[in-house]
Amino acid sequence: MGTIWRPELVEGQGPKYKSVVATIRDGIDAGALKIGEKLPPVRELAWQLKITPGTVARAYTILTDEGALRAEVGRGTFVANPRAARISDAPIEIDVIPHSTEENNNPYNVSLFSPHLPCVGQDKLIRHLMAQVAANPPSGVMHYPSRDSARPARQAVLRWLEGTPLGPLGEKDIVLSQGGQNGILLVLQSILEGRKPTVLIEELAYPGFRRVAEMLRADVVPVPMDADGIIPEALEEITRTHDAQVLCTSPEVHNPTGGFTPVARREAIAAIARRHDMQIVEDDCYRMGVNRAPSYRMLAPERGWYVSSIAKTITPALRFGFAIAPEGKWSVLRRTAEHSFFGLATPVTDLCGLLLAHPQIDDLTEKTRQAFDKYVQSAVNILGGYDLSWRADVPFLWLRLPLGWRAGAFCQAAEAVGVQIRSAEEFVCRDARAPHAVRMAVNAGVSIESFEAAMTRLCQLLDNPPEQISV
């Protein structure tokens, strides 16, 4: 073990990982842990303290970030200079710096195609952790990615998902992906069989579902929906006429409408999936707040697949996502990923493992949510007189156009006044009829003044349609 230290968990309020941090600090201060001594492996210390390995791993990460400990690849974790813990006790000072984007240089042009995250300090934290990884990469720089090298990142994801109702879940159940879209691809590759499988999607759905299914030579069939999501009776009828293998859905934050599927509706959908032996893929990439209902993986643990990423909460730049298979099927999903690309680049998994386990990350994501809320409220204040669907914790709005406007024409008119938005046509199958509606993503990378000016220009267009249609 390298040391005769006999830890006793320091009791205190708050998360247990903080108690582990305090326990190790006390050991260093008391001289029981000397500079250069090796700490117990994560699982051994977890067993001694009767807590989870993830809790110990997070404490080790925090103390390593502070400089109190140092991690050496293949050797373990050692005590560094004990003064480093005292020097680095304060959190990283984070300055909120506006994004330097094209929109900043020309505030008249505002793109609302995709959500643009506000800069609330995550950029400085990422740069800090990138420098740390560059100075001493835990996974090295001369080896292929491996399951072991990515384990800290999977453990960090497990911690990130605390409170998400996913059913029994361990680190091995998590498969890392290159963003949420890649996660959907991995899941469908793991499920689909035969020469021409069928995939069901909502009649208004995230286009990535359709694109992945078509790339895998699957037929895509839309399912009618209402304000609560997929209509069970319509799903039952379609499953009788189509030998569908999988249903793709976004029940927590429906894209593009921002809708939510209540638990009773989810239970009915899960029951239909069981009767017809159909898998369910849940895309949870847009959720920023707490879950409002159990996931399909919890409601139907034998057939519920889950995909998410950090693109809408921390940054899309790292292309870091994850997929979770139903109980007992994790090995199939893992093989699909390993056979596709061997694993994410080790610097990315090293960085994201530190990032998701960092003690400041929860505060930063809450600041991101609050910033988006501010922009959403501004949009509602300006456009609230129209048929607008929105939620404070969702970074886009769904606008049903008034008589006189068609979606394509409205998007062209909006672009002419410097605002880019998405037509409902982008969210339906090619031969389907699209409603006259548009999705407006929140661009928090521009100033609130530029965003409100863009909303005002859209309001002026809505107030003055090119033609009035009598009914």
C-alpha positions as CSV (number, residue, x, y, z in Angstrom):
1,M,0.0,0.0,0.0
2,G,3.0,2.3,0.5
3,T,1.8,3.9,3.7
4,I,0.7,2.8,7.2
5,W,-1.9,5.6,7.3
6,R,-5.1,4.4,8.9
7,P,-7.9,6.8,7.8
8,E,-10.9,7.7,9.8
9,L,-13.6,9.6,7.9
10,V,-14.0,13.2,9.1
11,E,-17.6,13.7,9.8
12,G,-19.3,16.9,8.5
13,Q,-22.2,18.3,6.6
14,G,-22.4,18.2,2.9
15,P,-21.2,15.6,0.3
16,K,-19.0,12.7,1.5
17,Y,-16.3,13.5,-1.0
18,K,-15.6,16.7,1.0
19,S,-15.2,14.5,4.1
20,V,-12.7,12.4,2.3
21,V,-10.8,15.5,1.2
22,A,-10.7,16.7,4.8
23,T,-9.6,13.2,6.0
24,I,-6.6,13.2,3.6
25,R,-5.7,16.8,4.5
26,D,-5.8,16.0,8.2
27,G,-3.5,13.0,7.5
28,I,-1.0,15.3,5.7
29,D,-1.1,18.0,8.4
30,A,-0.6,15.4,11.2
31,G,2.3,13.8,9.4
32,A,0.7,10.5,9.0
33,L,0.9,11.1,5.2
34,K,4.4,12.3,4.3
35,I,5.6,13.8,1.0
36,G,6.1,11.1,-1.6
37,E,4.0,8.5,0.2
38,K,1.6,6.5,-1.9
39,L,-2.1,6.6,-1.0
40,P,-4.3,3.5,-1.1
41,P,-5.9,2.6,-4.4
42,V,-9.4,4.1,-4.9
43,R,-11.3,0.9,-4.4
44,E,-9.2,-0.1,-1.3
45,L,-9.8,3.3,0.4
46,A,-13.4,3.2,-0.5
47,W,-13.7,-0.2,1.2
48,Q,-11.9,1.0,4.3
49,L,-14.2,4.0,4.6
50,K,-17.3,2.1,3.5
51,I,-18.2,4.6,0.7
52,T,-18.3,4.4,-3.1
53,P,-15.2,4.3,-5.2
54,G,-16.5,7.3,-7.2
55,T,-16.6,9.4,-4.0
56,V,-12.9,8.6,-3.3
57,A,-12.0,9.2,-6.9
58,R,-13.6,12.7,-6.8
59,A,-11.7,13.5,-3.6
60,Y,-8.4,12.4,-5.2
61,T,-9.1,14.5,-8.2
62,I,-9.8,17.7,-6.1
63,L,-6.6,17.2,-4.1
64,T,-4.6,16.5,-7.2
65,D,-6.0,19.7,-8.9
66,E,-5.0,21.6,-5.8
67,G,-1.5,20.2,-5.8
68,A,-1.8,18.3,-2.5
69,L,-1.5,15.0,-4.3
70,R,0.0,14.0,-7.6
71,A,-1.1,11.2,-9.9
72,E,1.4,9.1,-11.8
73,V,0.2,6.9,-14.7
74,G,0.5,3.2,-13.9
75,R,1.9,3.9,-10.4
76,G,-0.8,5.5,-8.3
77,T,-1.5,8.6,-6.3
78,F,1.2,10.2,-4.0
79,V,1.4,13.0,-1.5
80,A,2.8,16.2,-3.0
81,N,3.8,19.3,-1.1
82,P,1.2,19.7,1.7
83,R,1.4,23.5,1.4
84,A,0.0,23.3,-2.1
85,A,-3.4,22.4,-0.6
86,R,-3.4,25.5,1.5
87,I,-2.2,27.7,-1.4
88,S,-5.0,26.4,-3.7
89,D,-7.9,26.2,-1.3
90,A,-9.6,29.1,-3.0
91,P,-11.6,28.2,-6.1
92,I,-10.3,29.3,-9.4
93,E,-11.1,33.0,-10.0
94,I,-13.4,33.1,-13.0
95,D,-14.1,36.2,-15.0
96,V,-17.1,36.3,-17.2
97,I,-15.8,37.4,-20.6
98,P,-18.1,38.0,-23.6
99,H,-17.7,35.6,-26.5
100,S,-15.6,37.0,-29.4
101,T,-17.9,36.0,-32.3
102,E,-18.9,37.4,-35.6
103,E,-22.2,38.5,-34.0
104,N,-20.3,40.6,-31.5
105,N,-18.5,42.4,-34.3
106,N,-21.8,43.0,-36.1
107,P,-24.5,43.0,-33.4
108,Y,-27.2,43.4,-36.0
109,N,-26.7,39.8,-37.3
110,V,-27.9,37.2,-34.8
111,S,-28.0,33.5,-35.5
112,L,-30.7,31.6,-33.7
113,F,-30.0,28.3,-35.6
114,S,-28.5,26.5,-32.5
115,P,-28.2,27.5,-28.9
116,H,-25.1,29.5,-28.1
117,L,-23.9,29.0,-24.5
118,P,-23.1,32.1,-22.4
119,C,-19.5,32.4,-21.2
120,V,-19.9,32.2,-17.4
121,G,-16.3,31.1,-16.6
122,Q,-16.2,27.6,-18.0
123,D,-13.7,28.7,-20.6
124,K,-11.2,29.7,-18.0
125,L,-11.8,26.5,-16.1
126,I,-11.3,24.4,-19.3
127,R,-8.1,26.3,-20.1
128,H,-6.8,25.7,-16.6
129,L,-7.5,22.0,-16.8
130,M,-6.1,21.7,-20.3
131,A,-2.8,23.1,-19.0
132,Q,-2.9,20.6,-16.1
133,V,-3.5,17.7,-18.5
134,A,-0.8,19.0,-20.9
135,A,1.8,19.2,-18.0
136,N,1.0,15.7,-16.7
137,P,-1.5,13.7,-18.8
138,P,-2.9,10.9,-16.6
139,S,-3.3,8.7,-19.6
140,G,0.0,9.6,-21.3
141,V,0.4,10.6,-24.9
142,M,1.9,7.5,-26.5
143,H,-0.8,4.9,-26.0
144,Y,-4.1,3.9,-27.6
145,P,-7.2,4.8,-25.6
146,S,-8.3,1.9,-23.3
147,R,-11.1,1.1,-21.0
148,D,-8.8,1.7,-18.0
149,S,-7.6,5.1,-19.3
150,A,-11.2,6.3,-19.8
151,R,-12.4,5.0,-16.4
152,P,-12.0,8.4,-14.6
153,A,-14.1,10.1,-17.3
154,R,-16.8,7.4,-16.9
155,Q,-16.7,7.9,-13.2
156,A,-17.1,11.6,-13.6
157,V,-20.1,11.1,-15.9
158,L,-21.6,8.8,-13.2
159,R,-21.2,11.6,-10.7
160,W,-22.6,14.1,-13.3
161,L,-25.7,12.0,-13.6
162,E,-26.4,11.8,-9.9
163,G,-30.1,12.4,-9.4
164,T,-31.1,11.4,-12.9
165,P,-33.7,8.6,-12.7
166,L,-31.9,6.0,-14.8
167,G,-32.3,2.9,-12.7
168,P,-29.3,0.9,-11.5
169,L,-26.2,2.3,-13.0
170,G,-22.5,1.8,-12.7
171,E,-19.4,3.2,-14.3
172,K,-19.1,0.2,-16.7
173,D,-22.6,0.9,-18.1
174,I,-21.4,4.2,-19.5
175,V,-20.0,4.4,-23.1
176,L,-18.3,7.6,-24.1
177,S,-19.1,9.1,-27.5
178,Q,-18.0,12.0,-29.6
179,G,-21.0,14.1,-28.7
180,G,-24.7,13.3,-28.5
181,Q,-25.2,12.7,-32.2
182,N,-22.4,10.1,-32.2
183,G,-24.1,8.5,-29.2
184,I,-27.3,8.1,-31.1
185,L,-25.4,6.5,-34.0
186,L,-23.7,4.0,-31.6
187,V,-27.0,3.1,-30.1
188,L,-28.8,2.5,-33.4
189,Q,-25.8,0.5,-34.7
190,S,-26.1,-1.7,-31.6
191,I,-29.8,-2.2,-32.1
192,L,-30.7,-2.4,-35.8
193,E,-30.7,-5.7,-37.6
194,G,-31.6,-6.9,-41.1
195,R,-31.4,-5.4,-44.5
196,K,-34.1,-2.7,-44.1
197,P,-35.0,-2.1,-40.5
198,T,-37.6,0.4,-39.4
199,V,-37.1,3.3,-37.0
200,L,-40.0,5.3,-35.5
201,I,-39.6,9.0,-34.6
202,E,-42.0,11.7,-33.4
203,E,-43.7,13.5,-36.3
204,L,-41.8,16.6,-35.2
205,A,-38.4,15.4,-34.2
206,Y,-34.7,16.2,-33.8
207,P,-33.3,15.8,-37.4
208,G,-30.3,13.8,-36.1
209,F,-32.6,10.8,-35.5
210,R,-33.7,10.8,-39.1
211,R,-30.2,11.3,-40.5
212,V,-28.6,8.5,-38.5
213,A,-31.4,6.1,-39.3
214,E,-31.2,6.9,-43.0
215,M,-27.4,6.5,-43.0
216,L,-27.9,3.0,-41.6
217,R,-30.4,2.3,-44.4
218,A,-33.4,2.2,-42.2
219,D,-36.9,3.3,-43.1
220,V,-38.1,6.2,-40.9
221,V,-41.8,6.4,-39.9
222,P,-43.2,9.4,-38.0
223,V,-45.7,8.9,-35.2
224,P,-48.4,11.5,-34.6
225,M,-48.1,13.5,-31.4
226,D,-50.0,16.0,-29.3
227,A,-48.9,18.4,-26.5
228,D,-47.8,15.5,-24.3
229,G,-45.7,13.8,-27.0
230,I,-46.3,10.6,-28.9
231,I,-49.9,9.5,-28.9
232,P,-50.1,5.9,-27.6
233,E,-53.0,4.9,-29.8
234,A,-51.2,6.1,-32.9
235,L,-48.0,4.3,-31.8
236,E,-50.0,1.1,-31.2
237,E,-51.5,1.3,-34.7
238,I,-48.2,2.0,-36.4
239,T,-46.4,-0.9,-34.7
240,R,-49.1,-3.2,-36.0
241,T,-48.4,-2.3,-39.6
242,H,-44.6,-1.8,-39.3
243,D,-42.0,-4.2,-37.9
244,A,-40.3,-1.4,-36.1
245,Q,-37.1,-2.2,-34.0
246,V,-36.7,1.1,-32.2
247,L,-38.5,4.3,-31.2
248,C,-36.4,7.5,-30.9
249,T,-37.9,10.2,-28.7
250,S,-37.0,13.2,-26.5
251,P,-39.5,13.1,-23.6
252,E,-37.9,15.5,-21.2
253,V,-37.3,18.4,-23.6
254,H,-38.9,17.8,-27.0
255,N,-36.9,19.2,-29.8
256,P,-38.2,21.5,-31.5
257,T,-41.4,22.3,-29.4
258,G,-39.9,22.3,-25.9
259,G,-42.7,19.9,-24.8
260,F,-42.6,17.4,-22.0
261,T,-44.0,13.8,-21.9
262,P,-45.7,13.1,-18.5
263,V,-45.0,9.9,-16.7
264,A,-48.4,8.3,-17.4
265,R,-47.8,8.8,-21.2
266,R,-44.3,7.3,-20.9
267,E,-45.7,4.3,-19.1
268,A,-48.2,3.7,-21.9
269,I,-45.5,4.0,-24.5
270,A,-43.2,1.6,-22.6
271,A,-46.0,-0.9,-22.4
272,I,-46.5,-0.8,-26.2
273,A,-42.8,-1.2,-26.7
274,R,-42.9,-4.3,-24.6
275,R,-45.8,-5.8,-26.4
276,H,-44.0,-5.4,-29.7
277,D,-40.5,-6.0,-28.5
278,M,-39.3,-2.6,-29.6
279,Q,-36.4,-0.7,-28.1
280,I,-36.6,3.0,-26.9
281,V,-33.8,5.5,-27.5
282,E,-34.1,8.6,-25.3
283,D,-32.2,11.8,-26.3
284,D,-31.7,14.0,-23.2
285,C,-29.1,16.4,-24.6
286,Y,-31.3,19.5,-24.1
287,R,-32.3,19.1,-20.5
288,M,-30.7,21.7,-18.2
289,G,-32.7,21.3,-15.0
290,V,-33.8,18.3,-13.0
291,N,-35.8,15.5,-14.5
292,R,-39.5,15.8,-14.2
293,A,-40.3,12.1,-14.8
294,P,-38.4,8.8,-14.8
295,S,-36.4,7.9,-17.9
296,Y,-37.4,5.1,-20.2
297,R,-34.3,3.2,-18.9
298,M,-36.0,3.2,-15.5
299,L,-39.5,2.5,-16.8
300,A,-38.4,-0.2,-19.2
301,P,-34.9,-1.3,-18.0
302,E,-34.7,-4.1,-20.5
303,R,-35.2,-1.9,-23.5
304,G,-34.5,1.7,-22.5
305,W,-31.3,3.4,-24.1
306,Y,-30.2,6.9,-22.9
307,V,-28.0,9.5,-24.7
308,S,-26.8,12.9,-23.5
309,S,-23.8,15.2,-23.7
310,I,-22.3,18.4,-22.3
311,A,-22.8,20.5,-25.4
312,K,-25.8,22.4,-24.1
313,T,-24.6,22.8,-20.5
314,I,-20.9,23.3,-20.5
315,T,-19.5,23.5,-24.1
316,P,-20.0,21.9,-27.5
317,A,-16.4,22.3,-28.4
318,L,-15.1,19.2,-26.7
319,R,-17.6,16.9,-28.5
320,F,-18.0,14.8,-25.3
321,G,-21.1,12.7,-24.9
322,F,-22.2,9.4,-23.5
323,A,-24.7,6.6,-24.2
324,I,-26.1,4.1,-21.7
325,A,-27.6,0.7,-22.7
326,P,-30.4,-1.2,-21.0
327,E,-29.5,-3.4,-18.1
328,G,-27.3,-6.3,-19.3
329,K,-26.6,-4.9,-22.8
330,W,-23.7,-2.6,-22.0
331,S,-21.1,-4.9,-23.6
332,V,-22.9,-4.7,-27.0
333,L,-22.8,-0.9,-26.9
334,R,-19.2,-0.9,-25.7
335,R,-18.1,-3.2,-28.5
336,T,-19.8,-1.0,-31.1
337,A,-17.9,2.1,-29.9
338,E,-14.6,0.2,-29.6
339,H,-15.0,-1.3,-33.1
340,S,-15.9,2.1,-34.6
341,F,-13.1,4.3,-33.3
342,F,-11.3,2.5,-30.5
343,G,-12.2,5.2,-28.0
344,L,-12.1,9.0,-27.5
345,A,-8.7,10.7,-27.6
346,T,-7.1,10.3,-24.2
347,P,-6.4,14.0,-23.7
348,V,-10.2,14.6,-24.2
349,T,-11.2,11.9,-21.6
350,D,-8.5,13.1,-19.2
351,L,-9.8,16.7,-19.5
352,C,-13.5,15.8,-19.3
353,G,-12.9,13.6,-16.3
354,L,-11.4,16.5,-14.5
355,L,-14.0,18.9,-15.7
356,L,-17.1,17.0,-14.7
357,A,-15.6,16.1,-11.3
358,H,-14.5,19.6,-10.6
359,P,-16.1,21.2,-7.5
360,Q,-17.0,24.4,-9.4
361,I,-18.8,22.7,-12.3
362,D,-22.2,22.6,-10.7
363,D,-22.1,26.3,-10.0
364,L,-21.0,27.0,-13.5
365,T,-23.8,25.0,-15.1
366,E,-26.4,26.7,-12.8
367,K,-25.0,30.1,-14.0
368,T,-25.4,28.9,-17.6
369,R,-29.1,27.9,-16.9
370,Q,-29.8,31.3,-15.3
371,A,-28.2,33.2,-18.2
372,F,-30.4,31.3,-20.7
373,D,-33.4,32.0,-18.5
374,K,-32.7,35.7,-18.8
375,Y,-32.7,35.5,-22.6
376,V,-35.8,33.4,-22.7
377,Q,-37.7,35.8,-20.5
378,S,-36.6,38.7,-22.8
379,A,-37.9,36.8,-25.8
380,V,-41.2,36.1,-24.1
381,N,-41.6,39.7,-23.1
382,I,-41.3,40.8,-26.7
383,L,-43.1,37.9,-28.5
384,G,-45.5,36.8,-25.8
385,G,-48.5,38.1,-27.7
386,Y,-48.1,35.4,-30.3
387,D,-48.5,31.6,-30.1
388,L,-45.2,30.9,-28.3
389,S,-44.1,27.7,-26.5
390,W,-41.2,28.1,-24.1
391,R,-39.7,26.9,-20.8
392,A,-37.3,28.8,-18.6
393,D,-34.9,25.8,-18.5
394,V,-34.9,25.2,-22.3
395,P,-32.6,27.2,-24.7
396,F,-35.0,27.5,-27.5
397,L,-38.6,28.7,-28.2
398,W,-41.2,27.4,-30.6
399,L,-43.3,30.0,-32.5
400,R,-46.5,29.0,-34.4
401,L,-46.9,31.7,-37.0
402,P,-50.1,33.8,-37.4
403,L,-52.2,33.8,-40.5
404,G,-50.4,35.4,-43.4
405,W,-47.1,33.8,-42.7
406,R,-45.7,30.6,-44.0
407,A,-42.6,29.1,-42.3
408,G,-40.3,29.3,-45.3
409,A,-41.3,32.9,-46.2
410,F,-40.9,34.0,-42.5
411,C,-37.4,32.5,-42.3
412,Q,-36.4,34.4,-45.4
413,A,-37.8,37.6,-44.1
414,A,-36.1,37.1,-40.8
415,E,-32.7,36.5,-42.5
416,A,-33.2,39.7,-44.5
417,V,-33.4,41.6,-41.2
418,G,-30.3,39.8,-39.7
419,V,-31.9,37.0,-37.8
420,Q,-31.4,33.3,-38.7
421,I,-34.0,30.8,-37.5
422,R,-35.1,27.3,-38.3
423,S,-38.3,26.4,-40.1
424,A,-40.5,23.5,-38.9
425,E,-39.7,21.8,-42.2
426,E,-36.3,20.8,-40.9
427,F,-38.0,18.7,-38.1
428,V,-40.3,16.6,-40.2
429,C,-39.8,13.7,-42.6
430,R,-39.3,14.7,-46.3
431,D,-42.8,13.8,-47.4
432,A,-44.6,15.0,-44.3
433,R,-46.6,18.2,-44.0
434,A,-44.9,20.7,-41.7
435,P,-46.8,23.2,-39.5
436,H,-46.3,26.9,-40.1
437,A,-43.9,27.3,-37.2
438,V,-40.3,28.1,-36.5
439,R,-37.7,27.3,-33.8
440,M,-35.7,30.1,-32.3
441,A,-32.6,28.9,-30.3
442,V,-31.2,31.2,-27.6
443,N,-28.0,32.9,-28.6
444,A,-26.4,33.9,-25.3
445,G,-23.1,34.6,-27.0
446,V,-24.4,38.0,-28.1
447,S,-25.3,40.8,-25.7
448,I,-28.8,40.8,-24.2
449,E,-29.3,44.1,-26.0
450,S,-28.5,42.6,-29.4
451,F,-30.7,39.6,-28.7
452,E,-33.7,41.8,-27.7
453,A,-33.2,43.9,-30.8
454,A,-33.4,40.7,-32.9
455,M,-36.6,39.7,-31.1
456,T,-38.0,43.1,-31.8
457,R,-37.3,42.8,-35.5
458,L,-39.1,39.4,-35.5
459,C,-42.0,40.9,-33.7
460,Q,-42.2,43.7,-36.3
461,L,-42.3,41.0,-39.1
462,L,-45.1,39.2,-37.2
463,D,-47.1,42.4,-36.9
464,N,-46.9,43.0,-40.6
465,P,-47.4,39.8,-42.6
466,P,-47.1,40.0,-46.4
467,E,-50.7,38.9,-46.9
468,Q,-53.9,38.3,-44.9
469,I,-55.7,35.0,-45.4
470,S,-59.4,35.1,-44.7
471,V,-61.1,32.0,-43.4
